Amino acid sequence: MTRALLFLLLFSIPAHAQKQGRALIDSLVAELPRAANDTVKGRLYRVITDESFFLSVDQALHYSRLGLQHTTRMNWPRGIGVFNTYIGRAYSEKGNYDSCRYHLLKAIAIYKQLNDTWNLAGTVNNLGVAEQNIRSNYPAATRYYFEGLNYAEATGDNYLIGLCLDNISEIYRIQQNFPKALQFGQRALTLRQRQRNPDINARRELAASLTSMAALYTQMENWTQARQYGLRALAMHRQVANKDGLARTYGNLSVAMQTDYARKIDYALKAKQLWDDINPRHPEAVNNGANLGVAYLDLVRSDSLQKSPVQPTRRADRLRLAEQYLTEAIRLSADKGEISDQAHFRGNLAELQAMTGNYKGAYENFRAYQTVQDSLYSQDAKNKIAGLEGKREIELRDKQLQINQLTIDGQKRQQLALLVSVGLLLVIGGLLYWQSRTRKRTNTTLLHLNQELDEANQVKARFFAILSHDLRSPIANLINFLHLQRTSPDLLTPELATRHEHKITEAAEGLLDTMESMLLWSKSQMQQFKPSVRAVPVQTLFDYLQRFFVGVTQVQLSFETPADLQVATDEDYLRTIMQNLTSNAIKALQTQPDARIQWEARREKGRVVLIIRDNGPGLSDSQLQTLYTSDAAISGKTGLGLHLIRDLARSINCRIDVQSGSATGTEFRLDIGAA
């Protein structure tokens, strides 16, 4: 039962200490408009997000984003790190590995700059959770857990240490190394039992540790211990209103009920109801659904005469429910890219299909199950995990050796400094002699550089012409607003000030977009930036666009390409062109009802043609002219983007054709060589 770490900003809210769960969240949300200052408001967002993880991951993600926006405006590095960690954790629980890793790595970079060991421990641990729950990469997860444990032990915080130990125990449980799993799990439980603090978080962690031990004894098939730990955990989770913990514990108790199918299915259904409210895509939620399917399958096996009162009573209905739950669990696991549990579910589904006479489906699912079992639970994987623990022990011994080595190195550096001093004297003499020999050749080189300087001045003039046109307007608006606010603040009503601030914010965001595009374009003009041509699958390019614009909901994006179609080009150049075309189309469709963008790839006369169509208002003549001549005027972000598209396309020998009309929308065709 691997869990992510929650984070603190060294802050408490005494006025709400007696509340918890939904009541605490509602009271804190009501406090937001009355926050005394930005710092208090940021900390309120932190506590609201913290509590939301126990009730709804979507709500936690929502307040994490609000908190990140707020702390970014404040330029509060630690707050920015904490809310990036929260967003990463939320994406981890939703099964979005790429977004999870992106935000966690941003947080780690901030914590390293701040030398914040406490939050480093938690964030590194959360990376391990993502590797385990989404990728089933157990060696990588173990590496992160031990790294997090090293940071946690440096802080001396039993809360952090206990969570890292719990997750290491989970890895050994999955690998069925039960002695090691018990060793780390008992250490975590002992640490939490020693905490005499009645704080709600301390009670939550103790309940979570009991749930972990229940899961471990369940896999060891020690049903008595599993039920004892599970029932203790259930009582504590109810006390602190932890829906997440209740859902996990009900799922464990369902498995531990063995052949008591009435209670087994009842516990699983209770867990499902809770997970549906919190996060139906959570790994534990998916596992519970699969276990519910297995319970109905086992009921069919044990109740061949259909005498059990458990509903439904007909064999066909029970098999139908079992297949329904198993199929849904497999679908959710595949959708998240999870490997290990998906294979296990397919093994159960294969058995069910064999019972219903679907032997082809049973064979295919069993083959998939066996293939994954051979890879994930191979001796090689177990050796890697064991090696990581051994590596940590060796590193602890190596620290003392490093101290001794530092003393020896200091003496060597003194000797080396003397030798370097003598060497420098010889080098200086040689440089003086070389300088006199090369002075004449330098004069010739200077003439050549003067010619290049003239050309560079022309490029510079063109560059600053673009800057003056595209950057003048937002900066002028900002200065005018600041002058007005300083000289005549009484003229600005709150509503008018808010509207001006909104306009200035939009102008600043547009300015940032323009500067980023300018940076890409200016790099493409440098001679040392050359395209690297190789075979690129078109589907890879489309997958990138889908991920990049996943947050765009107001426009319908679609992609069509034949299987195995490839282009010979520089992937980065072409991807930037496609990204800019898509971004421009989205901006053009902001006010368009039923907005649609379609990407299509096909082969024509031995070449590959990529086509993007939209149903927007079309391009102006001046915008179209930007694609075909360097002398065309640039207007706004779209014009600058078209300059970037034009120059990058020339670099990779990509021909661009465009058709645009106010009634038909816009169609760009990229003609590229096939791989």
N, C-alpha and C positions, 0 to 999 in steps of 0.2 A: 504494500500500500504506500507507494512513493508519494511524498508530498513536497510542495514548494514551501519556501520560507516566507513568512510575513515580515514587514519592515517597520521600524519605528523612526521618528524624527526627534527623539528625546523630548517628548511632549505628552502631556496628559490633560484631560478635561474633567476636573473634579466635580463640576456641577452635574455631570451625566454619569457618575461612577456607578450608580445603582441600576442603570438601565443596561439592556443588552439586546442583541438581535435587531429586529425590525423597529422596536420602540426607540432604541438608541440611534439608529440611522435616521429615522424621521425627525427626531429632536435636533440632531446635528444639521440636517438639511435646512431646517427652519432657522438655525443660527447663522447660516451663510450670509444672508443679506445684512445681518447686524454685526458682522465681524469687525473688530476694532481696527485692524490694519491688515495689510496683505499677508504678513507672516502668519497671523492667526488664521486667516482664511485658508492658506496653503495647508496648515496643519489640520484644519477641519476636513479638507478634502482627503487627507491621508487616513484619518480615522474612519471616515465614511467608506472609503475604498476597502480598508482593512476588514471592516465588519461585513461588507457586501459579499466578499468571497465566501462567507459561510452561508449565504442565502441565494445569490444569483451571480453567476460569472459575467453575464451580459451587463448587469448593473455595475459590477466592479470595473469592467472595461470602460463603461461610460464615464464614471467618476475619475478613473485613472487619466483619461484623455483630458477632462476638464482641469484636473490638477496639474498635468503637464503643461497645458496652455498657460495656466496661471503662474506657475513657477518659472516658465520660460520668459514671460513678460517681466517678472521680478529679477531675472538673471540670478537665480538662486541655484548654484550648481548641485548641492546635495539634494535639494527638492527635485530638480530635474532628473537626477540619477534614480531617486526612489520611485518616481512615477514611471520612468522608463522600465524599471524592474517590475512594477505592478502590471504594466501593459504586456510585457514579455510573459509574465506568469499567466495572465488571462488568455493570451494566444496559445500558450502551452496546454492549458486545460481545454481549449477549443480545438486542439490538434493542428494548429497552423505553425509548422516548425520554422519556416523561413522568417516570418514576422516575429516570432518569439525570439529567435536567435539574434535578429537585428537589434531589437530593443535591449536585450540583456547585454550584448557586447557594448552598446553605447553606454549603458550604466556602469559596466566594469571599467571602461576607459575613464569615466568621471571619478569613480571611487579610487582608482590608482593615482590620479592627480591629487586627490584630497588625502591620500594615505588613510582611507577609511576602511580599516580591516574588518570591522563588524559587518558592514554592508557587502564587502567583497565576499565574505564567507557565504552569505545568503545567496548572492547572485550567481556565484560559481556553482553552488548546490543546485540552483534552479536550472542551469544549463544541463546538469546531469539528469534532472527530471525530464527535460525535453528529449534528450538522447534516449532515455529508457522508455518513456511512455509513447513517444511518437515513432522513433526510428528503431526501437528494440536493439540499439547498439550498446550492449551491456559493458564491454570493455571501456568504451568512451565514457559512459555514465559513471562507472567505477572510478575512472581517473578524475573526473570532476568532483565526485563525492569526497575522495581522499584529499584533493586540493582544498575543497571547502572546509574539511575537518582540520587541516593544518591552520587555516586562517582562524577558525573558530577557537582552536586550542590556544592560539596566540592572544585572543581576547579574554580567555578564561570564562566565557559566558556559557553556562550550562544549558541555556535555552538553545543556543546555536549548536553546541556540541551534540545535544540529544537528538536534534533533527537530522544532522549529518549521520550519526550512528544508526538512526532508524532507517535511513535510505540505503546505507551500506548493507544492513541486515536484509533489506528487501532484495537486493541483488543476489546475495547468497541463497535466499529462499527460492528465487526463480531458478537458480542453477542447481537447486536441491542439495546444496552443501549445508545441511541443517545444523551441524555443530557450530560452524562459523556464524550462521544466521542467528542462532540462539545467543551466542557470545555477544554480538553487537546489539541485538535487541534487548537483552537483559541489562547491558550497560546503559542504554538509553532509558529504560524503565526505572532503573535505580536512581539515575540523576534526577528524574522528574519526581520520584517519590520523596526525595530529600528536600525538594522545594517546599518550604512551609508557608510560602506566600499564598494567601487565599485569592490572589488576583485571578480574574476570569481567564486570562491567557494561560496561566500556569495550570488551571484545571482543564482547559481545552487540550493542552499538550499531554497531560497525564492520561486523559481519555483516549487521545490519539495513539499513545504508546500501547495502551491496553488493546485497542483495535488491531494494531500491528502484530501483537503477540497472538491474538486470536486467529489472524490470517496465517501466521506461521504454523501454529498447532493444527490448523485445518489442513494445510498441505502435508504435514507430517502424519495426518490421519489419527491424531490424538484427540478424538472427538470430545472427550470429557473436558480436557483443558481448554479446547477451543470454545466450547459453550460457556465455561466459567468466565473466561476472559471477555468473551463477547457480551455476556449479560451485564458484567461490571461496567464495560465501556458504554453500553446502551444507557444505563442509568445516569452516568456522568454526562454524556452528550445531551440527554434530556434536560439536565439541570442548567446547562449553559446555552440551551436552545441552538445547538450546532446542527443544522440540517445536513450539512456535508458529512459530518462525523456519523450522524444517525444513518444516512444512506449507506455509507461504507460498512457500518457494523451490521445492519440488517442483511446486506449482501453476504457477509462472512457467515452469519448465523444460519442463513438459508442453506449454505453448503454443509455446515456442521450438523444439520438435522438428519443427515443420511437418509434412512428409509421412512422417516416420519413425513410423508409427502404433503399432508395437510399444512403442517407448520412450515415446511420447506418452501412450498409455493406461496404461502401467506407472507413470510418474511421477504421473499424475492419481490412480490408485488408491492409491498410497502416501500422497499428500496427503490423500485422503478418509479413509483409515484413521487418520491422525493427528488430523484434525479431528473425527472421530467420538468420539475419546477426550477431546479438549480442549473443543470447543464447536461442535457441528454447526450451530448457528444463526449463527455468525460470518459476516460478509459475504464474507470470503475463502473460507470453506467452501462457501457457496452458489455463489459464482463458480466454484469448482473443480468442483462437481457439474455446473453448466451446461456448462463446458468439456469435461467428460467426455462429456456427451451430444453436443456438437458434434463431438468426435473420432470417435465411432461414426457420426455422420451423414456426416462427410467420408470416412470409410473406405468407406461404401456408395457414395459418388460415385466415388471413385478406383478401387475394386475391383469394377467392374461384373461381371466374370467370376467373382468369389468365389474367387480363387486365393490371396489373402493368408492366411498361417497364423494371423493374429491371431484369437483366440477371442472370440465365437462366429463361425463361418465362414458361416452362412446369412444372407442379406440380410434376411429378415424378423426374425430374432433381433436383428440389429444395429440395425435401425430401432426395434424394441421397446425395446431398452436406451436408445437415444438419446432416445426420447419419455419414457421413465420418468425419466431424469435431468433432462431439461429441465422436465418437469411439476413434479417435486419442487422444483427451484430456483425456479420461478415461485411455487409455493405458499408456500415459506419467505419469499420476498421480500415477497409480498402480506401474509403474516401479520405481518411486522415493519413494514409501512407503507412499505417502500423502493420507490422509483419508477424510478430510472435503470436499474439492472441488470435489474429485472423486465421493463422494456420491451425491452431487448436480447435477453433470453431468449425473449420472446414472438415477436420477429422470427425467431429461429432455428426456433422451434416452428412458425411459419407456413410456413416453407420445407419442413419435414419433413412437415407435414400435406398440403401440395400434392403432395409425392411419393407419399403413400399414398392420394390421392384424396379427402381430407377438405377440400374446397374452401371450405365454409362456415366451418369452424374456422380455416383458413388466412387467409381474408379478415378475420375478426374480430380475430385476433391481429396481423395486419399493420397494421390500422387503429390499434390500441392502441399498437403500436410507433412508428408514424409521428407520432402525436399527441404522445407524450412527447419524441421527438427534436426536434420543432419548438419545444417549450417550453424544455427544459433546455439545449439547445445552440444557442439562438438568438443572434444577434449582440448582442441586448440584454444577455443574461447575460454574454457575454464582455466587453462594455463595462463592466459593473458590476465584474467582477473586476479588469480593468485599472485602473479608476478607483480601486479600493481601494489598489492598490500606489502609484499616483500620489498619492493622498491622504496616504499615509505619508511620502513624500518631501517633500510640502508642509508637513506637520506639523513635520518636522525643521527646515526653514527658518524656520517660524513661531516656533520657540522663541526665536531671537535677537531677532526683532521684538517678542516679548512682553516680553523683558527691557528693551528700549528703551521700550516703552509703559508699563511699570511705573514708570519714572523720571518720565515725563510725568504719569502719573496721580497720583503722590505730590504733585507741585506743585499739581495741580488740587484735590486733597483739602484742602490747606491753605487755599486760597482759599474753597473750599466751606464749611470749618469756620467761617470768619469770618461768612459770610452766614447760616449756620444759627444761630449764636449770636444775631445780631440778630433773626432770625425767631423764635427761642424766646422772647425777651423780649416780642415783640408777642403771641405765642400765649398766654403766661402771663397777660398783662393781659386778653386776650379771655376766657380761661377763668374768671378771677375774676368778670368781669361776667356771664358765662353762668350761673355757679354760683348767683349771687344771684337770677337770674330763674327758675331751675328748682327752687329749694328747695321752694316750695309744691307744685309738681306731684309732687315726690318723696314727699311725705307721703301723697298719695293712692295712689301706686304701692306704698308700703310696706304699706298696709292690704290691698291686693290680694295682695301677696306673702305676708302672714301667713296668709291663707286657703289659699294654695297650700302653705305650709309645713305646715299642719295635715294636709292630704291627703298630703303627702310623708312625714310622720311615721307615718301609718297604713301606707303602703307599706313604710317602713323596718322597722316592727315585724313585718310579715308576712315580710319578707326575712330578718331576723335569726332569726325563729322557724324558718324552713327551715334556715338555717345551723347553729343550735344543735342541731337534730335530726340532720342528715346529716353534720356534721363532728365531733360530740362523740366518737363511738365510736372512729374510727381514731386521733384525737389522744390519747384516754385510753389506748388500748392502747400507743401509742408511749411515753407518759410512764411508765406502769407498768413497761414493759420496761426503760426507762433507769434508773428507781429501783432495780429489782431487780438490774440489772447493776452499779450503783454500790455498793449497800449489801451485797448478798450474792452476789458473783460466784461463790463456791464452790458455790452451789446449782445453777448452770447447767452441766450436762454439755455437751460439744461438740455432741452430737446435739440436746439440748434447746435450746441457744443457736441452732443452725442452724434448728430448727423455728420458734422465736420470730421470728428474723430474717425467715424466709419469710413468716410471718403479717403482720409489720409492713410488709414490702414490698408485700404484696397490699393491705393497708389504705391505704398511702400512694398506691398506684396508683389505688385506688378513690376516694380523696380528690381526686386530680388530675382524674379523670373527672368527679366531682361538681362541682368548681369550674369546669371548662370548660363544663359544661351550665348552671350557674348564671349564668355570664357571658353566654351566648347568651340565656337567659331574661330576665335583667335588662335587656339591650339592647332586647328586644322590648317591654318595658313603657314605654320612653321615648317621649314623644309625638312627638319629631322623627324616630323610625324608622317610616316609612310604607312599605307595600308598593308596588312598581312593577309594574303589571300589563302583561303582553305575551303574545303567543302563544309557547308553549314546546312543542317536539316531545316527546312522551312517550319516544321512543327515546333522546333526549339524556339524560333523567333516568335511564333504566335503564342507559345506558352509564356514567354517573357512578357509580352504585352498584356496577357490576361492577368498575370500576377501584378504587374506595375499599376494597372488601372482597376484593380479589384475593388477599390473604394468608390468608383464612379457608379452610382445607382440610377442617375437620371437619364442615362443614355444606354440603349441596348447594343452591346458589342457581340459580333458573331465572327467566326473564323472557319474558312473552308480550304482544305488542301488535300491533294492526293497523298496516299501513303508513300513514304520513303522519298518524297521529292526533296532535292537538295540544290543549293546554289553555290557557285564558286565566287567568294567575295570576302571582304573583311567584316567579320561578324559585328564588331563594335560600331564601325561606320554605318552599316546598314541598319543595325538596331536603333541607333540614334535618329536616323532619317525616319524610320517607321514610328518611333516614339513621338517625334515632333509632329508628324502628319496626324497621328491620332490625337495628340494634345490640341492641335489647332482645330480639328474637327469637333472635339468636345466643347471647346470654347465657343465655336460658331453655333452649336446646338443648344446653348444654355437656355434660351427662351423658346425653343422649338418643341411643340407637342409631338408625342410619339417619335422621339429622337432615336435614330438608328445609325449605327456605323458597321459596315461589313468589310472584312478583309478576305480576299480570295487569292489563291495561288494556283497557277496552271502553266503548262508547258505549251509554247507556241513556236513552231519552226526551229526546234532545237534549243530554244532559250526559255528561261523562266521569267514569267511576268507576275508581279505582285500588284494587286489592285485594291485600293481602299475607296469605298463609296459612302457618302452620307446624304441625308435628305434635308440638308441645311439651306440657307439662303444664297449660297454660291459666293464666289470670290469676285472682287472688283478687278478692273483692267490693270490698275496700278499694282495690285498684289500679284497678278499673273505675270506681269512684266518683270517682277523681281526674280522669277525663276530663270529668265533667259538672258539677262544682261547685268553686268556689274555696275552700270551707271544708273540703274533704277533707284528711285527714292525709297527709303525705308520708312514705314509708318507703323508704329505700335509693335506689340510683341509678336503678332502674326507675321508682319513683314520681316522682322529680324529672324524669326524661325525659318521663313522661306529662304533667306540668304544662307543660313546654316545648311538647310537641305540641299540647296543648289551646289554649294562648294564641296560638301561631303560627297554628293553624287558624282561630281566631276572626278574626285580623287579615286573612285572605285569603278569608273567607266559605266556608270548607271544612267540610262536615258530616262528622263521623266517627261511624260505626256499628261496633260490635264484637260478635262472638259468640265465646264461649270456653267450653271444657269440658275436663275432665281427660282424656277419652277421644278427643276430636276435635281438640284443639289450639286455636289462636286465629286468628281472621280479622278484620282491620281493613278497612273500606271507606271510602275517601276520595271524597266526592261533590263534584266541581268543575265549574265552567262550561266548556263547549267553546269553542275559539278560533274 
